[in-house]
Amino acid sequence: MKLYKISFLIFFVCSVPLLAQDSERTSSRTPEQEATRQTERLKQELNLTPEQVREVYNINLYYAKQRQISNTRVEAVERIRNKNADLKLVLTEEQYERLQNRHHERSTIRIQSDNRRTE
């Protein structure tokens, strides 16, 4: 029992700084930096045209600014839905399908890694 308590304490002490680092990285970027980063990623993944790059950047910037205003879970889910709807208007059907597949792949990888951590 004593070993269990010590193990838990070590785990807790080590994991808190890691969580803080992750939130610091996200919060330290300006909305413009975040929009640029997201747009560059989509440009590479989806082979966006120059016009699409401009429109996607504006969408990403708008939602990055909205995230700064409020970031509750309910609002975040709504923001993601709205952002995806806006992106769907800019992207071709093929690009949007690839984007959705990438989102699905990322969420599957996250779930798998979360399951490994709890085992």
Secondary structure as UniProt FT lines:
FT   HELIX           2..28
FT   HELIX           31..46
FT   HELIX           50..69
FT   HELIX           73..90
FT   HELIX           93..118
//
